[in-house]
Amino acid sequence: MNQLNILKQYSTIVADTGDIQSIIKYSPKDATTNPSIILQSIKLDIYKHLITEAINYANKKGGLRRTKIKNASTKILVNIGKEILKNIPGKVSTEVDAKLSFHSEKCIEAAENLIYLYELEGIDRKRVLIKLAATWEGIQAAKILEKKNIKCNLTLLFSFAQAKACADANVFLISPFVGRIYDWYNKQLLINKKSINNDPGVTFVTKVFKYFKKHNYKTIVMAASFRKKEQIIALSGCDYLTISPIFLEQLINANDNFNCNLTTPINFSKPPKPIIKSEFYDLHNKDRMAVDKLSEGIHTFKNDQKKLEEILNKNL
């Protein structure tokens, strides 16, 4: 049995890609997208007609040019999500514009619009996860959206404060970024590479997973953003693992056996009281890595969104 099949016994596998051929090949349950993935996806021949559909939708809606660009960029997210859902049994994650990451009300409005467009296509909201940056404002938006039966995936998660606030808000799923945590510590020359158990991204996800299980939080932990296959195997047993095609291919071509590394404890403890805003910022801001990587992640996604809008603008 190859390592991908072994891994599927321990964790739910999610494809971190918009490439339909990869999704068909590796048979994940779910799939995730983000602005960077969408930007890559629209360059694929298989999706060119979806750009035309998004442009036609925006022109039909009318309004100023900037309004048309916004409507077209939103519609292309839904168009690609719809195509992905044809090839998976579960859910697709679709991300709200990173520019809104510090505006709860605007995040809610954007999320509801995405769900509206999906439902116009005949897709049940149960099959869509709305991705929001795990800022305090994004988490509070998710708390409200969850009560409206709009399931959320809180992304760009690097600190324990972010994880705790998400669990308190009863969000459906979080995406702690293993690889980007690793990148930061590696750049600072603070990594002991002798053992995968010392990997800071693996250590962080393990801590969050154990904390959630100990206190019986319902929020799913989905480890994301890997830099090497060993990180994935070290987190086998994590609720979900979202994996890019390059590592899915490595796993499917490897046959070495391995055991489940993360397990759910038998005994539970009552959850501590919810974290409040001042505590969140105090704890989060003490973690320089988390502050740096959250800011960088939002900035990167904003830039990729801008590039997407520039492409659509040329086609309007």
Secondary structure as a PSIPRED ss2 file (coil, helix, strand):
# PSIPRED VFORMAT (PSIPRED V4.0)

   1 M C   1.000  0.000  0.000
   2 N C   1.000  0.000  0.000
   3 Q H   0.000  1.000  0.000
   4 L H   0.000  1.000  0.000
   5 N H   0.000  1.000  0.000
   6 I H   0.000  1.000  0.000
   7 L H   0.000  1.000  0.000
   8 K H   0.000  1.000  0.000
   9 Q H   0.000  1.000  0.000
  10 Y H   0.000  1.000  0.000
  11 S C   1.000  0.000  0.000
  12 T E   0.000  0.000  1.000
  13 I E   0.000  0.000  1.000
  14 V E   0.000  0.000  1.000
  15 A E   0.000  0.000  1.000
  16 D C   1.000  0.000  0.000
  17 T C   1.000  0.000  0.000
  18 G C   1.000  0.000  0.000
  19 D C   1.000  0.000  0.000
  20 I H   0.000  1.000  0.000
  21 Q H   0.000  1.000  0.000
  22 S H   0.000  1.000  0.000
  23 I H   0.000  1.000  0.000
  24 I H   0.000  1.000  0.000
  25 K H   0.000  1.000  0.000
  26 Y H   0.000  1.000  0.000
  27 S C   1.000  0.000  0.000
  28 P C   1.000  0.000  0.000
  29 K C   1.000  0.000  0.000
  30 D E   0.000  0.000  1.000
  31 A E   0.000  0.000  1.000
  32 T E   0.000  0.000  1.000
  33 T C   1.000  0.000  0.000
  34 N C   1.000  0.000  0.000
  35 P H   0.000  1.000  0.000
  36 S H   0.000  1.000  0.000
  37 I H   0.000  1.000  0.000
  38 I H   0.000  1.000  0.000
  39 L H   0.000  1.000  0.000
  40 Q H   0.000  1.000  0.000
  41 S H   0.000  1.000  0.000
  42 I C   1.000  0.000  0.000
  43 K C   1.000  0.000  0.000
  44 L C   1.000  0.000  0.000
  45 D H   0.000  1.000  0.000
  46 I H   0.000  1.000  0.000
  47 Y H   0.000  1.000  0.000
  48 K H   0.000  1.000  0.000
  49 H H   0.000  1.000  0.000
  50 L H   0.000  1.000  0.000
  51 I H   0.000  1.000  0.000
  52 T H   0.000  1.000  0.000
  53 E H   0.000  1.000  0.000
  54 A H   0.000  1.000  0.000
  55 I H   0.000  1.000  0.000
  56 N H   0.000  1.000  0.000
  57 Y H   0.000  1.000  0.000
  58 A H   0.000  1.000  0.000
  59 N H   0.000  1.000  0.000
  60 K H   0.000  1.000  0.000
  61 K H   0.000  1.000  0.000
  62 G C   1.000  0.000  0.000
  63 G C   1.000  0.000  0.000
  64 L C   1.000  0.000  0.000
  65 R H   0.000  1.000  0.000
  66 R H   0.000  1.000  0.000
  67 T H   0.000  1.000  0.000
  68 K H   0.000  1.000  0.000
  69 I H   0.000  1.000  0.000
  70 K H   0.000  1.000  0.000
  71 N H   0.000  1.000  0.000
  72 A H   0.000  1.000  0.000
  73 S H   0.000  1.000  0.000
  74 T H   0.000  1.000  0.000
  75 K H   0.000  1.000  0.000
  76 I H   0.000  1.000  0.000
  77 L H   0.000  1.000  0.000
  78 V H   0.000  1.000  0.000
  79 N H   0.000  1.000  0.000
  80 I H   0.000  1.000  0.000
  81 G H   0.000  1.000  0.000
  82 K H   0.000  1.000  0.000
  83 E H   0.000  1.000  0.000
  84 I H   0.000  1.000  0.000
  85 L H   0.000  1.000  0.000
  86 K C   1.000  0.000  0.000
  87 N C   1.000  0.000  0.000
  88 I C   1.000  0.000  0.000
  89 P C   1.000  0.000  0.000
  90 G C   1.000  0.000  0.000
  91 K C   1.000  0.000  0.000
  92 V E   0.000  0.000  1.000
  93 S E   0.000  0.000  1.000
  94 T E   0.000  0.000  1.000
  95 E E   0.000  0.000  1.000
  96 V C   1.000  0.000  0.000
  97 D C   1.000  0.000  0.000
  98 A H   0.000  1.000  0.000
  99 K H   0.000  1.000  0.000
 100 L H   0.000  1.000  0.000
 101 S C   1.000  0.000  0.000
 102 F C   1.000  0.000  0.000
 103 H C   1.000  0.000  0.000
 104 S H   0.000  1.000  0.000
 105 E H   0.000  1.000  0.000
 106 K H   0.000  1.000  0.000
 107 C H   0.000  1.000  0.000
 108 I H   0.000  1.000  0.000
 109 E H   0.000  1.000  0.000
 110 A H   0.000  1.000  0.000
 111 A H   0.000  1.000  0.000
 112 E H   0.000  1.000  0.000
 113 N H   0.000  1.000  0.000
 114 L H   0.000  1.000  0.000
 115 I H   0.000  1.000  0.000
 116 Y H   0.000  1.000  0.000
 117 L H   0.000  1.000  0.000
 118 Y H   0.000  1.000  0.000
 119 E H   0.000  1.000  0.000
 120 L H   0.000  1.000  0.000
 121 E C   1.000  0.000  0.000
 122 G C   1.000  0.000  0.000
 123 I C   1.000  0.000  0.000
 124 D C   1.000  0.000  0.000
 125 R H   0.000  1.000  0.000
 126 K H   0.000  1.000  0.000
 127 R H   0.000  1.000  0.000
 128 V E   0.000  0.000  1.000
 129 L E   0.000  0.000  1.000
 130 I E   0.000  0.000  1.000
 131 K E   0.000  0.000  1.000
 132 L E   0.000  0.000  1.000
 133 A E   0.000  0.000  1.000
 134 A C   1.000  0.000  0.000
 135 T C   1.000  0.000  0.000
 136 W H   0.000  1.000  0.000
 137 E H   0.000  1.000  0.000
 138 G H   0.000  1.000  0.000
 139 I H   0.000  1.000  0.000
 140 Q H   0.000  1.000  0.000
 141 A H   0.000  1.000  0.000
 142 A H   0.000  1.000  0.000
 143 K H   0.000  1.000  0.000
 144 I H   0.000  1.000  0.000
 145 L H   0.000  1.000  0.000
 146 E H   0.000  1.000  0.000
 147 K H   0.000  1.000  0.000
 148 K C   1.000  0.000  0.000
 149 N C   1.000  0.000  0.000
 150 I C   1.000  0.000  0.000
 151 K C   1.000  0.000  0.000
 152 C E   0.000  0.000  1.000
 153 N E   0.000  0.000  1.000
 154 L E   0.000  0.000  1.000
 155 T E   0.000  0.000  1.000
 156 L E   0.000  0.000  1.000
 157 L E   0.000  0.000  1.000
 158 F C   1.000  0.000  0.000
 159 S C   1.000  0.000  0.000
 160 F H   0.000  1.000  0.000
 161 A H   0.000  1.000  0.000
 162 Q H   0.000  1.000  0.000
 163 A H   0.000  1.000  0.000
 164 K H   0.000  1.000  0.000
 165 A H   0.000  1.000  0.000
 166 C H   0.000  1.000  0.000
 167 A H   0.000  1.000  0.000
 168 D H   0.000  1.000  0.000
 169 A C   1.000  0.000  0.000
 170 N C   1.000  0.000  0.000
 171 V C   1.000  0.000  0.000
 172 F C   1.000  0.000  0.000
 173 L E   0.000  0.000  1.000
 174 I E   0.000  0.000  1.000
 175 S E   0.000  0.000  1.000
 176 P E   0.000  0.000  1.000
 177 F E   0.000  0.000  1.000
 178 V H   0.000  1.000  0.000
 179 G H   0.000  1.000  0.000
 180 R H   0.000  1.000  0.000
 181 I H   0.000  1.000  0.000
 182 Y H   0.000  1.000  0.000
 183 D H   0.000  1.000  0.000
 184 W H   0.000  1.000  0.000
 185 Y H   0.000  1.000  0.000
 186 N H   0.000  1.000  0.000
 187 K H   0.000  1.000  0.000
 188 Q C   1.000  0.000  0.000
 189 L C   1.000  0.000  0.000
 190 L C   1.000  0.000  0.000
 191 I C   1.000  0.000  0.000
 192 N C   1.000  0.000  0.000
 193 K C   1.000  0.000  0.000
 194 K C   1.000  0.000  0.000
 195 S C   1.000  0.000  0.000
 196 I H   0.000  1.000  0.000
 197 N H   0.000  1.000  0.000
 198 N H   0.000  1.000  0.000
 199 D C   1.000  0.000  0.000
 200 P H   0.000  1.000  0.000
 201 G H   0.000  1.000  0.000
 202 V H   0.000  1.000  0.000
 203 T H   0.000  1.000  0.000
 204 F H   0.000  1.000  0.000
 205 V H   0.000  1.000  0.000
 206 T H   0.000  1.000  0.000
 207 K H   0.000  1.000  0.000
 208 V H   0.000  1.000  0.000
 209 F H   0.000  1.000  0.000
 210 K H   0.000  1.000  0.000
 211 Y H   0.000  1.000  0.000
 212 F H   0.000  1.000  0.000
 213 K H   0.000  1.000  0.000
 214 K H   0.000  1.000  0.000
 215 H C   1.000  0.000  0.000
 216 N C   1.000  0.000  0.000
 217 Y C   1.000  0.000  0.000
 218 K C   1.000  0.000  0.000
 219 T C   1.000  0.000  0.000
 220 I E   0.000  0.000  1.000
 221 V E   0.000  0.000  1.000
 222 M E   0.000  0.000  1.000
 223 A E   0.000  0.000  1.000
 224 A E   0.000  0.000  1.000
 225 S C   1.000  0.000  0.000
 226 F C   1.000  0.000  0.000
 227 R C   1.000  0.000  0.000
 228 K C   1.000  0.000  0.000
 229 K H   0.000  1.000  0.000
 230 E H   0.000  1.000  0.000
 231 Q H   0.000  1.000  0.000
 232 I H   0.000  1.000  0.000
 233 I H   0.000  1.000  0.000
 234 A H   0.000  1.000  0.000
 235 L C   1.000  0.000  0.000
 236 S C   1.000  0.000  0.000
 237 G C   1.000  0.000  0.000
 238 C C   1.000  0.000  0.000
 239 D C   1.000  0.000  0.000
 240 Y E   0.000  0.000  1.000
 241 L E   0.000  0.000  1.000
 242 T E   0.000  0.000  1.000
 243 I E   0.000  0.000  1.000
 244 S C   1.000  0.000  0.000
 245 P H   0.000  1.000  0.000
 246 I H   0.000  1.000  0.000
 247 F H   0.000  1.000  0.000
 248 L H   0.000  1.000  0.000
 249 E H   0.000  1.000  0.000
 250 Q H   0.000  1.000  0.000
 251 L H   0.000  1.000  0.000
 252 I H   0.000  1.000  0.000
 253 N C   1.000  0.000  0.000
 254 A C   1.000  0.000  0.000
 255 N C   1.000  0.000  0.000
 256 D C   1.000  0.000  0.000
 257 N C   1.000  0.000  0.000
 258 F C   1.000  0.000  0.000
 259 N C   1.000  0.000  0.000
 260 C C   1.000  0.000  0.000
 261 N C   1.000  0.000  0.000
 262 L C   1.000  0.000  0.000
 263 T C   1.000  0.000  0.000
 264 T C   1.000  0.000  0.000
 265 P C   1.000  0.000  0.000
 266 I C   1.000  0.000  0.000
 267 N C   1.000  0.000  0.000
 268 F C   1.000  0.000  0.000
 269 S C   1.000  0.000  0.000
 270 K C   1.000  0.000  0.000
 271 P C   1.000  0.000  0.000
 272 P C   1.000  0.000  0.000
 273 K C   1.000  0.000  0.000
 274 P C   1.000  0.000  0.000
 275 I C   1.000  0.000  0.000
 276 I C   1.000  0.000  0.000
 277 K H   0.000  1.000  0.000
 278 S H   0.000  1.000  0.000
 279 E H   0.000  1.000  0.000
 280 F H   0.000  1.000  0.000
 281 Y H   0.000  1.000  0.000
 282 D H   0.000  1.000  0.000
 283 L H   0.000  1.000  0.000
 284 H H   0.000  1.000  0.000
 285 N H   0.000  1.000  0.000
 286 K C   1.000  0.000  0.000
 287 D C   1.000  0.000  0.000
 288 R H   0.000  1.000  0.000
 289 M H   0.000  1.000  0.000
 290 A H   0.000  1.000  0.000
 291 V H   0.000  1.000  0.000
 292 D H   0.000  1.000  0.000
 293 K H   0.000  1.000  0.000
 294 L H   0.000  1.000  0.000
 295 S H   0.000  1.000  0.000
 296 E H   0.000  1.000  0.000
 297 G H   0.000  1.000  0.000
 298 I H   0.000  1.000  0.000
 299 H H   0.000  1.000  0.000
 300 T H   0.000  1.000  0.000
 301 F H   0.000  1.000  0.000
 302 K H   0.000  1.000  0.000
 303 N H   0.000  1.000  0.000
 304 D H   0.000  1.000  0.000
 305 Q H   0.000  1.000  0.000
 306 K H   0.000  1.000  0.000
 307 K H   0.000  1.000  0.000
 308 L H   0.000  1.000  0.000
 309 E H   0.000  1.000  0.000
 310 E H   0.000  1.000  0.000
 311 I H   0.000  1.000  0.000
 312 L H   0.000  1.000  0.000
 313 N H   0.000  1.000  0.000
 314 K H   0.000  1.000  0.000
 315 N H   0.000  1.000  0.000
 316 L C   1.000  0.000  0.000
